[in-house]
Amino acid sequence: PGSFNKILVTYETGTYNGQWSAVGRTAVTTTLAGCTAALTTLFGKRLLSGHWNVTDVCNGLLGGFAAITGGCSVVEPWAAIICGFVAALVLLGCNKLAEKLRYDDPLEAAQLHGGCGAW
């Protein structure tokens, strides 16, 4: 969640405590968004297709990571959960759109990085 060079940067007050709070927030929000997106995608795909698939969980997790990456150090933990939830819905919607357009992407990389990253 942070490089050692960034952690050791001192605060403006001059104390040498480093940026530990930003690193901690980054770890928490990234984990919350990814896990929320993974679970939402798992159950959402189960409702839509009628079966369980571990690939959906992995893609949901990565979609949550892609969605939170831009603001992971400044987003509140509760907002990270919402971000992950919406990222899963975006991923499911982009997958349906890709099916309708007959877009061949078996790994769902374009939907994942394009859709969730844009969100």
Backbone atoms as SQL, in Angstrom:
CREATE TABLE atoms (id INTEGER PRIMARY KEY, chain TEXT, resi INTEGER, resn TEXT, atom TEXT, x REAL, y REAL, z REAL);
INSERT INTO atoms VALUES
  (1, 'A', 1, 'PRO', 'N', 0.793, -1.222, 0.000),
  (2, 'A', 1, 'PRO', 'CA', 0.000, 0.000, 0.000),
  (3, 'A', 1, 'PRO', 'C', 0.828, 1.276, 0.000),
  (4, 'A', 2, 'GLY', 'N', 2.133, 1.159, 0.046),
  (5, 'A', 2, 'GLY', 'CA', 2.966, 2.356, 0.001),
  (6, 'A', 2, 'GLY', 'C', 4.426, 1.982, -0.062),
  (7, 'A', 3, 'SER', 'N', 5.201, 2.824, -0.725),
  (8, 'A', 3, 'SER', 'CA', 6.633, 2.544, -0.798),
  (9, 'A', 3, 'SER', 'C', 7.330, 3.066, 0.457),
  (10, 'A', 4, 'PHE', 'N', 8.433, 2.469, 0.787),
  (11, 'A', 4, 'PHE', 'CA', 9.165, 2.857, 1.983),
  (12, 'A', 4, 'PHE', 'C', 9.647, 4.304, 1.895),
  (13, 'A', 5, 'ASN', 'N', 9.994, 4.759, 0.691),
  (14, 'A', 5, 'ASN', 'CA', 10.422, 6.149, 0.520),
  (15, 'A', 5, 'ASN', 'C', 9.294, 7.129, 0.834),
  (16, 'A', 6, 'LYS', 'N', 8.066, 6.779, 0.499),
  (17, 'A', 6, 'LYS', 'CA', 6.929, 7.653, 0.788),
  (18, 'A', 6, 'LYS', 'C', 6.549, 7.594, 2.266),
  (19, 'A', 7, 'ILE', 'N', 6.688, 6.440, 2.877),
  (20, 'A', 7, 'ILE', 'CA', 6.337, 6.305, 4.290),
  (21, 'A', 7, 'ILE', 'C', 7.241, 7.185, 5.154),
  (22, 'A', 8, 'LEU', 'N', 8.503, 7.309, 4.795),
  (23, 'A', 8, 'LEU', 'CA', 9.459, 8.049, 5.609),
  (24, 'A', 8, 'LEU', 'C', 9.416, 9.563, 5.413),
  (25, 'A', 9, 'VAL', 'N', 8.574, 10.072, 4.513),
  (26, 'A', 9, 'VAL', 'CA', 8.462, 11.517, 4.324),
  (27, 'A', 9, 'VAL', 'C', 7.855, 12.126, 5.586),
  (28, 'A', 10, 'THR', 'N', 8.481, 13.179, 6.100),
  (29, 'A', 10, 'THR', 'CA', 8.002, 13.778, 7.353),
  (30, 'A', 10, 'THR', 'C', 6.785, 14.657, 7.105),
  (31, 'A', 11, 'TYR', 'N', 5.983, 14.809, 8.147),
  (32, 'A', 11, 'TYR', 'CA', 4.857, 15.730, 8.086),
  (33, 'A', 11, 'TYR', 'C', 5.378, 17.161, 8.132),
  (34, 'A', 12, 'GLU', 'N', 4.507, 18.100, 7.782),
  (35, 'A', 12, 'GLU', 'CA', 4.905, 19.509, 7.751),
  (36, 'A', 12, 'GLU', 'C', 5.255, 20.051, 9.134),
  (37, 'A', 13, 'THR', 'N', 4.806, 19.399, 10.177),
  (38, 'A', 13, 'THR', 'CA', 5.102, 19.864, 11.530),
  (39, 'A', 13, 'THR', 'C', 6.543, 19.574, 11.921),
  (40, 'A', 14, 'GLY', 'N', 7.232, 18.761, 11.140),
  (41, 'A', 14, 'GLY', 'CA', 8.623, 18.475, 11.420),
  (42, 'A', 14, 'GLY', 'C', 8.858, 17.187, 12.173),
  (43, 'A', 15, 'THR', 'N', 7.789, 16.580, 12.663),
  (44, 'A', 15, 'THR', 'CA', 7.984, 15.304, 13.351),
  (45, 'A', 15, 'THR', 'C', 8.271, 14.222, 12.330),
  (46, 'A', 16, 'TYR', 'N', 9.049, 13.262, 12.744),
  (47, 'A', 16, 'TYR', 'CA', 9.467, 12.224, 11.826),
  (48, 'A', 16, 'TYR', 'C', 8.614, 10.969, 12.019),
  (49, 'A', 17, 'ASN', 'N', 7.294, 11.145, 11.896),
  (50, 'A', 17, 'ASN', 'CA', 6.380, 10.013, 12.028),
  (51, 'A', 17, 'ASN', 'C', 6.086, 9.356, 10.698),
  (52, 'A', 18, 'GLY', 'N', 6.323, 10.066, 9.634),
  (53, 'A', 18, 'GLY', 'CA', 6.066, 9.505, 8.309),
  (54, 'A', 18, 'GLY', 'C', 4.591, 9.495, 7.948),
  (55, 'A', 19, 'GLN', 'N', 4.290, 8.924, 6.806),
  (56, 'A', 19, 'GLN', 'CA', 2.942, 8.921, 6.243),
  (57, 'A', 19, 'GLN', 'C', 2.202, 7.617, 6.541),
  (58, 'A', 20, 'TRP', 'N', 2.309, 7.124, 7.764),
  (59, 'A', 20, 'TRP', 'CA', 1.695, 5.844, 8.094),
  (60, 'A', 20, 'TRP', 'C', 0.188, 5.866, 7.963),
  (61, 'A', 21, 'SER', 'N', -0.456, 6.975, 8.247),
  (62, 'A', 21, 'SER', 'CA', -1.919, 7.007, 8.164),
  (63, 'A', 21, 'SER', 'C', -2.396, 6.852, 6.729),
  (64, 'A', 22, 'ALA', 'N', -1.687, 7.449, 5.779),
  (65, 'A', 22, 'ALA', 'CA', -2.069, 7.302, 4.365),
  (66, 'A', 22, 'ALA', 'C', -1.866, 5.870, 3.901),
  (67, 'A', 23, 'VAL', 'N', -0.810, 5.236, 4.356),
  (68, 'A', 23, 'VAL', 'CA', -0.547, 3.850, 3.974),
  (69, 'A', 23, 'VAL', 'C', -1.611, 2.924, 4.566),
  (70, 'A', 24, 'GLY', 'N', -1.966, 3.156, 5.813),
  (71, 'A', 24, 'GLY', 'CA', -3.006, 2.348, 6.442),
  (72, 'A', 24, 'GLY', 'C', -4.351, 2.512, 5.766),
  (73, 'A', 25, 'ARG', 'N', -4.712, 3.746, 5.448),
  (74, 'A', 25, 'ARG', 'CA', -5.986, 4.000, 4.757),
  (75, 'A', 25, 'ARG', 'C', -5.998, 3.346, 3.385),
  (76, 'A', 26, 'THR', 'N', -4.876, 3.396, 2.691),
  (77, 'A', 26, 'THR', 'CA', -4.777, 2.777, 1.373),
  (78, 'A', 26, 'THR', 'C', -5.022, 1.276, 1.465),
  (79, 'A', 27, 'ALA', 'N', -4.433, 0.633, 2.445),
  (80, 'A', 27, 'ALA', 'CA', -4.613, -0.811, 2.613),
  (81, 'A', 27, 'ALA', 'C', -6.061, -1.155, 2.943),
  (82, 'A', 28, 'VAL', 'N', -6.668, -0.381, 3.832),
  (83, 'A', 28, 'VAL', 'CA', -8.038, -0.664, 4.253),
  (84, 'A', 28, 'VAL', 'C', -9.027, -0.439, 3.116),
  (85, 'A', 29, 'THR', 'N', -8.951, 0.698, 2.449),
  (86, 'A', 29, 'THR', 'CA', -9.926, 0.998, 1.398),
  (87, 'A', 29, 'THR', 'C', -9.774, 0.073, 0.192),
  (88, 'A', 30, 'THR', 'N', -8.543, -0.273, -0.151),
  (89, 'A', 30, 'THR', 'CA', -8.334, -1.190, -1.273),
  (90, 'A', 30, 'THR', 'C', -8.919, -2.559, -0.955),
  (91, 'A', 31, 'THR', 'N', -8.694, -3.033, 0.259),
  (92, 'A', 31, 'THR', 'CA', -9.229, -4.337, 0.659),
  (93, 'A', 31, 'THR', 'C', -10.752, -4.320, 0.699),
  (94, 'A', 32, 'LEU', 'N', -11.334, -3.270, 1.254),
  (95, 'A', 32, 'LEU', 'CA', -12.794, -3.194, 1.349),
  (96, 'A', 32, 'LEU', 'C', -13.452, -3.137, -0.020),
  (97, 'A', 33, 'ALA', 'N', -12.923, -2.317, -0.909),
  (98, 'A', 33, 'ALA', 'CA', -13.519, -2.196, -2.244),
  (99, 'A', 33, 'ALA', 'C', -13.395, -3.497, -3.019),
  (100, 'A', 34, 'GLY', 'N', -12.239, -4.111, -2.966),
  (101, 'A', 34, 'GLY', 'CA', -12.042, -5.364, -3.693),
  (102, 'A', 34, 'GLY', 'C', -12.928, -6.479, -3.179),
  (103, 'A', 35, 'CYS', 'N', -12.989, -6.638, -1.862),
  (104, 'A', 35, 'CYS', 'CA', -13.803, -7.713, -1.280),
  (105, 'A', 35, 'CYS', 'C', -15.295, -7.486, -1.519),
  (106, 'A', 36, 'THR', 'N', -15.739, -6.245, -1.400),
  (107, 'A', 36, 'THR', 'CA', -17.148, -5.949, -1.667),
  (108, 'A', 36, 'THR', 'C', -17.496, -6.248, -3.113),
  (109, 'A', 37, 'ALA', 'N', -16.638, -5.847, -4.034),
  (110, 'A', 37, 'ALA', 'CA', -16.891, -6.113, -5.452),
  (111, 'A', 37, 'ALA', 'C', -16.864, -7.609, -5.744),
  (112, 'A', 38, 'ALA', 'N', -15.948, -8.340, -5.109),
  (113, 'A', 38, 'ALA', 'CA', -15.866, -9.784, -5.334),
  (114, 'A', 38, 'ALA', 'C', -17.151, -10.478, -4.878),
  (115, 'A', 39, 'LEU', 'N', -17.622, -10.161, -3.686),
  (116, 'A', 39, 'LEU', 'CA', -18.838, -10.796, -3.179),
  (117, 'A', 39, 'LEU', 'C', -20.075, -10.383, -3.968),
  (118, 'A', 40, 'THR', 'N', -20.146, -9.118, -4.334),
  (119, 'A', 40, 'THR', 'CA', -21.291, -8.644, -5.116),
  (120, 'A', 40, 'THR', 'C', -21.308, -9.306, -6.485),
  (121, 'A', 41, 'THR', 'N', -20.154, -9.438, -7.104),
  (122, 'A', 41, 'THR', 'CA', -20.083, -10.104, -8.402),
  (123, 'A', 41, 'THR', 'C', -20.430, -11.581, -8.279),
  (124, 'A', 42, 'LEU', 'N', -19.942, -12.230, -7.231),
  (125, 'A', 42, 'LEU', 'CA', -20.242, -13.648, -7.021),
  (126, 'A', 42, 'LEU', 'C', -21.744, -13.890, -6.941),
  (127, 'A', 43, 'PHE', 'N', -22.417, -13.149, -6.081),
  (128, 'A', 43, 'PHE', 'CA', -23.850, -13.361, -5.908),
  (129, 'A', 43, 'PHE', 'C', -24.660, -12.793, -7.079),
  (130, 'A', 44, 'GLY', 'N', -24.192, -11.708, -7.673),
  (131, 'A', 44, 'GLY', 'CA', -24.879, -11.157, -8.837),
  (132, 'A', 44, 'GLY', 'C', -24.846, -12.106, -10.023),
  (133, 'A', 45, 'LYS', 'N', -23.680, -12.688, -10.300),
  (134, 'A', 45, 'LYS', 'CA', -23.582, -13.658, -11.395),
  (135, 'A', 45, 'LYS', 'C', -24.367, -14.920, -11.084),
  (136, 'A', 46, 'ARG', 'N', -24.429, -15.298, -9.805),
  (137, 'A', 46, 'ARG', 'CA', -25.221, -16.471, -9.417),
  (138, 'A', 46, 'ARG', 'C', -26.691, -16.234, -9.715),
  (139, 'A', 47, 'LEU', 'N', -27.178, -15.037, -9.427),
  (140, 'A', 47, 'LEU', 'CA', -28.570, -14.717, -9.724),
  (141, 'A', 47, 'LEU', 'C', -28.831, -14.654, -11.223),
  (142, 'A', 48, 'LEU', 'N', -27.866, -14.131, -11.984),
  (143, 'A', 48, 'LEU', 'CA', -28.057, -13.977, -13.421),
  (144, 'A', 48, 'LEU', 'C', -27.881, -15.273, -14.200),
  (145, 'A', 49, 'SER', 'N', -26.898, -16.079, -13.825),
  (146, 'A', 49, 'SER', 'CA', -26.593, -17.268, -14.622),
  (147, 'A', 49, 'SER', 'C', -27.030, -18.579, -13.970),
  (148, 'A', 50, 'GLY', 'N', -27.212, -18.582, -12.670),
  (149, 'A', 50, 'GLY', 'CA', -27.660, -19.780, -11.991),
  (150, 'A', 50, 'GLY', 'C', -26.552, -20.712, -11.549),
  (151, 'A', 51, 'HIS', 'N', -25.302, -20.310, -11.698),
  (152, 'A', 51, 'HIS', 'CA', -24.208, -21.165, -11.241),
  (153, 'A', 51, 'HIS', 'C', -23.114, -20.327, -10.585),
  (154, 'A', 52, 'TRP', 'N', -22.265, -20.994, -9.793),
  (155, 'A', 52, 'TRP', 'CA', -21.138, -20.347, -9.121),
  (156, 'A', 52, 'TRP', 'C', -19.921, -20.448, -10.021),
  (157, 'A', 53, 'ASN', 'N', -19.089, -19.418, -10.033),
  (158, 'A', 53, 'ASN', 'CA', -17.899, -19.430, -10.869),
  (159, 'A', 53, 'ASN', 'C', -16.795, -18.643, -10.162),
  (160, 'A', 54, 'VAL', 'N', -15.664, -19.301, -9.943),
  (161, 'A', 54, 'VAL', 'CA', -14.561, -18.645, -9.236),
  (162, 'A', 54, 'VAL', 'C', -13.944, -17.529, -10.085),
  (163, 'A', 55, 'THR', 'N', -14.038, -17.632, -11.393),
  (164, 'A', 55, 'THR', 'CA', -13.515, -16.574, -12.265),
  (165, 'A', 55, 'THR', 'C', -14.251, -15.263, -12.029),
  (166, 'A', 56, 'ASP', 'N', -15.542, -15.345, -11.773),
  (167, 'A', 56, 'ASP', 'CA', -16.323, -14.142, -11.490),
  (168, 'A', 56, 'ASP', 'C', -15.843, -13.458, -10.220),
  (169, 'A', 57, 'VAL', 'N', -15.484, -14.252, -9.222),
  (170, 'A', 57, 'VAL', 'CA', -14.973, -13.688, -7.971),
  (171, 'A', 57, 'VAL', 'C', -13.652, -12.965, -8.221),
  (172, 'A', 58, 'CYS', 'N', -12.778, -13.598, -8.979),
  (173, 'A', 58, 'CYS', 'CA', -11.476, -12.982, -9.277),
  (174, 'A', 58, 'CYS', 'C', -11.643, -11.698, -10.070),
  (175, 'A', 59, 'ASN', 'N', -12.500, -11.717, -11.080),
  (176, 'A', 59, 'ASN', 'CA', -12.715, -10.510, -11.870),
  (177, 'A', 59, 'ASN', 'C', -13.407, -9.424, -11.067),
  (178, 'A', 60, 'GLY', 'N', -14.310, -9.808, -10.176),
  (179, 'A', 60, 'GLY', 'CA', -14.940, -8.820, -9.306),
  (180, 'A', 60, 'GLY', 'C', -13.930, -8.165, -8.380),
  (181, 'A', 61, 'LEU', 'N', -13.038, -8.982, -7.831),
  (182, 'A', 61, 'LEU', 'CA', -11.982, -8.457, -6.965),
  (183, 'A', 61, 'LEU', 'C', -11.107, -7.457, -7.722),
  (184, 'A', 62, 'LEU', 'N', -10.677, -7.838, -8.908),
  (185, 'A', 62, 'LEU', 'CA', -9.844, -6.936, -9.715),
  (186, 'A', 62, 'LEU', 'C', -10.613, -5.691, -10.137),
  (187, 'A', 63, 'GLY', 'N', -11.902, -5.840, -10.402),
  (188, 'A', 63, 'GLY', 'CA', -12.725, -4.680, -10.740),
  (189, 'A', 63, 'GLY', 'C', -12.830, -3.698, -9.585),
  (190, 'A', 64, 'GLY', 'N', -12.971, -4.223, -8.369),
  (191, 'A', 64, 'GLY', 'CA', -12.985, -3.360, -7.190),
  (192, 'A', 64, 'GLY', 'C', -11.662, -2.656, -6.998),
  (193, 'A', 65, 'PHE', 'N', -10.561, -3.376, -7.242),
  (194, 'A', 65, 'PHE', 'CA', -9.238, -2.754, -7.156),
  (195, 'A', 65, 'PHE', 'C', -9.087, -1.650, -8.196),
  (196, 'A', 66, 'ALA', 'N', -9.526, -1.919, -9.424),
  (197, 'A', 66, 'ALA', 'CA', -9.410, -0.918, -10.489),
  (198, 'A', 66, 'ALA', 'C', -10.245, 0.317, -10.180),
  (199, 'A', 67, 'ALA', 'N', -11.395, 0.112, -9.560),
  (200, 'A', 67, 'ALA', 'CA', -12.277, 1.238, -9.265),
  (201, 'A', 67, 'ALA', 'C', -11.748, 2.120, -8.135),
  (202, 'A', 68, 'ILE', 'N', -11.103, 1.546, -7.147),
  (203, 'A', 68, 'ILE', 'CA', -10.682, 2.309, -5.966),
  (204, 'A', 68, 'ILE', 'C', -9.282, 2.891, -6.111),
  (205, 'A', 69, 'THR', 'N', -8.514, 2.417, -7.071),
  (206, 'A', 69, 'THR', 'CA', -7.104, 2.780, -7.153),
  (207, 'A', 69, 'THR', 'C', -6.866, 4.292, -7.198),
  (208, 'A', 70, 'GLY', 'N', -7.670, 5.013, -7.930),
  (209, 'A', 70, 'GLY', 'CA', -7.446, 6.450, -8.079),
  (210, 'A', 70, 'GLY', 'C', -7.537, 7.236, -6.778),
  (211, 'A', 71, 'GLY', 'N', -8.393, 6.827, -5.880),
  (212, 'A', 71, 'GLY', 'CA', -8.581, 7.611, -4.660),
  (213, 'A', 71, 'GLY', 'C', -8.419, 6.827, -3.381),
  (214, 'A', 72, 'CYS', 'N', -7.680, 5.734, -3.432),
  (215, 'A', 72, 'CYS', 'CA', -7.639, 4.827, -2.281),
  (216, 'A', 72, 'CYS', 'C', -7.043, 5.453, -1.029),
  (217, 'A', 73, 'SER', 'N', -6.214, 6.464, -1.146),
  (218, 'A', 73, 'SER', 'CA', -5.610, 7.048, 0.056),
  (219, 'A', 73, 'SER', 'C', -6.443, 8.177, 0.657),
  (220, 'A', 74, 'VAL', 'N', -7.488, 8.614, -0.029),
  (221, 'A', 74, 'VAL', 'CA', -8.301, 9.722, 0.476),
  (222, 'A', 74, 'VAL', 'C', -9.766, 9.364, 0.689),
  (223, 'A', 75, 'VAL', 'N', -10.184, 8.190, 0.243),
  (224, 'A', 75, 'VAL', 'CA', -11.580, 7.772, 0.362),
  (225, 'A', 75, 'VAL', 'C', -11.823, 7.208, 1.760),
  (226, 'A', 76, 'GLU', 'N', -12.977, 7.503, 2.324),
  (227, 'A', 76, 'GLU', 'CA', -13.366, 6.939, 3.613),
  (228, 'A', 76, 'GLU', 'C', -13.684, 5.453, 3.441),
  (229, 'A', 77, 'PRO', 'N', -13.489, 4.647, 4.482),
  (230, 'A', 77, 'PRO', 'CA', -13.780, 3.214, 4.362),
  (231, 'A', 77, 'PRO', 'C', -15.214, 2.891, 3.945),
  (232, 'A', 78, 'TRP', 'N', -16.192, 3.624, 4.462),
  (233, 'A', 78, 'TRP', 'CA', -17.579, 3.358, 4.066),
  (234, 'A', 78, 'TRP', 'C', -17.779, 3.645, 2.585),
  (235, 'A', 79, 'ALA', 'N', -17.112, 4.661, 2.068),
  (236, 'A', 79, 'ALA', 'CA', -17.232, 4.993, 0.642),
  (237, 'A', 79, 'ALA', 'C', -16.532, 3.956, -0.231),
  (238, 'A', 80, 'ALA', 'N', -15.493, 3.320, 0.299),
  (239, 'A', 80, 'ALA', 'CA', -14.810, 2.260, -0.442),
  (240, 'A', 80, 'ALA', 'C', -15.731, 1.066, -0.638),
  (241, 'A', 81, 'ILE', 'N', -16.564, 0.781, 0.342),
  (242, 'A', 81, 'ILE', 'CA', -17.531, -0.314, 0.218),
  (243, 'A', 81, 'ILE', 'C', -18.536, 0.004, -0.882),
  (244, 'A', 82, 'ILE', 'N', -19.019, 1.227, -0.907),
  (245, 'A', 82, 'ILE', 'CA', -19.960, 1.644, -1.958),
  (246, 'A', 82, 'ILE', 'C', -19.277, 1.615, -3.319),
  (247, 'A', 83, 'CYS', 'N', -18.038, 2.065, -3.377),
  (248, 'A', 83, 'CYS', 'CA', -17.287, 2.053, -4.631),
  (249, 'A', 83, 'CYS', 'C', -17.138, 0.627, -5.161),
  (250, 'A', 84, 'GLY', 'N', -16.836, -0.318, -4.290),
  (251, 'A', 84, 'GLY', 'CA', -16.712, -1.710, -4.696),
  (252, 'A', 84, 'GLY', 'C', -18.035, -2.297, -5.149),
  (253, 'A', 85, 'PHE', 'N', -19.107, -1.936, -4.463),
  (254, 'A', 85, 'PHE', 'CA', -20.438, -2.422, -4.838),
  (255, 'A', 85, 'PHE', 'C', -20.825, -1.928, -6.228),
  (256, 'A', 86, 'VAL', 'N', -20.639, -0.645, -6.471),
  (257, 'A', 86, 'VAL', 'CA', -20.976, -0.084, -7.776),
  (258, 'A', 86, 'VAL', 'C', -20.046, -0.642, -8.858),
  (259, 'A', 87, 'ALA', 'N', -18.778, -0.862, -8.530),
  (260, 'A', 87, 'ALA', 'CA', -17.844, -1.439, -9.500),
  (261, 'A', 87, 'ALA', 'C', -18.314, -2.813, -9.950),
  (262, 'A', 88, 'ALA', 'N', -18.852, -3.609, -9.028),
  (263, 'A', 88, 'ALA', 'CA', -19.377, -4.923, -9.400),
  (264, 'A', 88, 'ALA', 'C', -20.570, -4.795, -10.339),
  (265, 'A', 89, 'LEU', 'N', -21.439, -3.837, -10.069),
  (266, 'A', 89, 'LEU', 'CA', -22.582, -3.615, -10.953),
  (267, 'A', 89, 'LEU', 'C', -22.124, -3.139, -12.333),
  (268, 'A', 90, 'VAL', 'N', -21.117, -2.279, -12.352),
  (269, 'A', 90, 'VAL', 'CA', -20.558, -1.818, -13.632),
  (270, 'A', 90, 'VAL', 'C', -19.966, -2.995, -14.399),
  (271, 'A', 91, 'LEU', 'N', -19.242, -3.870, -13.704),
  (272, 'A', 91, 'LEU', 'CA', -18.647, -5.036, -14.354),
  (273, 'A', 91, 'LEU', 'C', -19.720, -5.957, -14.911),
  (274, 'A', 92, 'LEU', 'N', -20.760, -6.218, -14.147),
  (275, 'A', 92, 'LEU', 'CA', -21.850, -7.061, -14.629),
  (276, 'A', 92, 'LEU', 'C', -22.539, -6.437, -15.839),
  (277, 'A', 93, 'GLY', 'N', -22.743, -5.123, -15.789),
  (278, 'A', 93, 'GLY', 'CA', -23.361, -4.427, -16.921),
  (279, 'A', 93, 'GLY', 'C', -22.483, -4.446, -18.165),
  (280, 'A', 94, 'CYS', 'N', -21.192, -4.235, -17.979),
  (281, 'A', 94, 'CYS', 'CA', -20.269, -4.273, -19.120),
  (282, 'A', 94, 'CYS', 'C', -20.180, -5.677, -19.712),
  (283, 'A', 95, 'ASN', 'N', -20.277, -6.698, -18.871),
  (284, 'A', 95, 'ASN', 'CA', -20.274, -8.071, -19.376),
  (285, 'A', 95, 'ASN', 'C', -21.513, -8.351, -20.213),
  (286, 'A', 96, 'LYS', 'N', -22.658, -7.882, -19.762),
  (287, 'A', 96, 'LYS', 'CA', -23.893, -8.055, -20.541),
  (288, 'A', 96, 'LYS', 'C', -23.806, -7.304, -21.864),
  (289, 'A', 97, 'LEU', 'N', -23.247, -6.092, -21.823),
  (290, 'A', 97, 'LEU', 'CA', -23.086, -5.316, -23.049),
  (291, 'A', 97, 'LEU', 'C', -22.141, -6.016, -24.017),
  (292, 'A', 98, 'ALA', 'N', -21.060, -6.594, -23.507),
  (293, 'A', 98, 'ALA', 'CA', -20.112, -7.322, -24.358),
  (294, 'A', 98, 'ALA', 'C', -20.775, -8.544, -24.991),
  (295, 'A', 99, 'GLU', 'N', -21.655, -9.205, -24.244),
  (296, 'A', 99, 'GLU', 'CA', -22.390, -10.343, -24.813),
  (297, 'A', 99, 'GLU', 'C', -23.295, -9.899, -25.948),
  (298, 'A', 100, 'LYS', 'N', -24.005, -8.793, -25.730),
  (299, 'A', 100, 'LYS', 'CA', -24.923, -8.299, -26.765),
  (300, 'A', 100, 'LYS', 'C', -24.176, -7.853, -28.019),
  (301, 'A', 101, 'LEU', 'N', -23.007, -7.242, -27.819),
  (302, 'A', 101, 'LEU', 'CA', -22.213, -6.769, -28.960),
  (303, 'A', 101, 'LEU', 'C', -21.356, -7.869, -29.557),
  (304, 'A', 102, 'ARG', 'N', -21.402, -9.056, -28.953),
  (305, 'A', 102, 'ARG', 'CA', -20.610, -10.207, -29.387),
  (306, 'A', 102, 'ARG', 'C', -19.120, -9.888, -29.388),
  (307, 'A', 103, 'TYR', 'N', -18.706, -9.197, -28.341),
  (308, 'A', 103, 'TYR', 'CA', -17.305, -8.827, -28.154),
  (309, 'A', 103, 'TYR', 'C', -16.577, -9.982, -27.489),
  (310, 'A', 104, 'ASP', 'N', -15.548, -10.491, -28.155),
  (311, 'A', 104, 'ASP', 'CA', -14.847, -11.677, -27.671),
  (312, 'A', 104, 'ASP', 'C', -13.715, -11.275, -26.727),
  (313, 'A', 105, 'ASP', 'N', -13.957, -11.409, -25.436),
  (314, 'A', 105, 'ASP', 'CA', -12.945, -11.129, -24.420),
  (315, 'A', 105, 'ASP', 'C', -13.161, -12.115, -23.274),
  (316, 'A', 106, 'PRO', 'N', -12.597, -13.318, -23.390),
  (317, 'A', 106, 'PRO', 'CA', -12.883, -14.342, -22.389),
  (318, 'A', 106, 'PRO', 'C', -12.382, -14.006, -20.987),
  (319, 'A', 107, 'LEU', 'N', -11.387, -13.153, -20.873),
  (320, 'A', 107, 'LEU', 'CA', -10.882, -12.771, -19.556),
  (321, 'A', 107, 'LEU', 'C', -11.585, -11.558, -18.972),
  (322, 'A', 108, 'GLU', 'N', -12.465, -10.950, -19.744),
  (323, 'A', 108, 'GLU', 'CA', -13.204, -9.758, -19.335),
  (324, 'A', 108, 'GLU', 'C', -12.275, -8.596, -18.989),
  (325, 'A', 109, 'ALA', 'N', -11.127, -8.527, -19.644),
  (326, 'A', 109, 'ALA', 'CA', -10.140, -7.495, -19.318),
  (327, 'A', 109, 'ALA', 'C', -10.619, -6.104, -19.714),
  (328, 'A', 110, 'ALA', 'N', -11.233, -5.979, -20.864),
  (329, 'A', 110, 'ALA', 'CA', -11.706, -4.664, -21.302),
  (330, 'A', 110, 'ALA', 'C', -12.832, -4.166, -20.403),
  (331, 'A', 111, 'GLN', 'N', -13.746, -5.051, -20.053),
  (332, 'A', 111, 'GLN', 'CA', -14.837, -4.666, -19.168),
  (333, 'A', 111, 'GLN', 'C', -14.320, -4.298, -17.782),
  (334, 'A', 112, 'LEU', 'N', -13.382, -5.104, -17.322),
  (335, 'A', 112, 'LEU', 'CA', -12.838, -4.910, -15.981),
  (336, 'A', 112, 'LEU', 'C', -12.058, -3.601, -15.874),
  (337, 'A', 113, 'HIS', 'N', -11.074, -3.451, -16.723),
  (338, 'A', 113, 'HIS', 'CA', -10.223, -2.266, -16.637),
  (339, 'A', 113, 'HIS', 'C', -10.887, -1.035, -17.225),
  (340, 'A', 114, 'GLY', 'N', -11.615, -1.225, -18.317),
  (341, 'A', 114, 'GLY', 'CA', -12.291, -0.085, -18.951),
  (342, 'A', 114, 'GLY', 'C', -13.481, 0.399, -18.146),
  (343, 'A', 115, 'GLY', 'N', -14.398, -0.521, -17.845),
  (344, 'A', 115, 'GLY', 'CA', -15.615, -0.143, -17.133),
  (345, 'A', 115, 'GLY', 'C', -15.363, 0.242, -15.686),
  (346, 'A', 116, 'CYS', 'N', -14.749, -0.667, -14.950),
  (347, 'A', 116, 'CYS', 'CA', -14.519, -0.402, -13.527),
  (348, 'A', 116, 'CYS', 'C', -13.469, 0.691, -13.321),
  (349, 'A', 117, 'GLY', 'N', -12.469, 0.735, -14.186),
  (350, 'A', 117, 'GLY', 'CA', -11.470, 1.794, -14.083),
  (351, 'A', 117, 'GLY', 'C', -12.065, 3.164, -14.347),
  (352, 'A', 118, 'ALA', 'N', -12.980, 3.244, -15.299),
  (353, 'A', 118, 'ALA', 'CA', -13.645, 4.519, -15.579),
  (354, 'A', 118, 'ALA', 'C', -14.556, 4.921, -14.424),
  (355, 'A', 119, 'TRP', 'N', -15.208, 3.932, -13.807),
  (356, 'A', 119, 'TRP', 'CA', -16.045, 4.226, -12.648),
  (357, 'A', 119, 'TRP', 'C', -15.192, 4.748, -11.526);
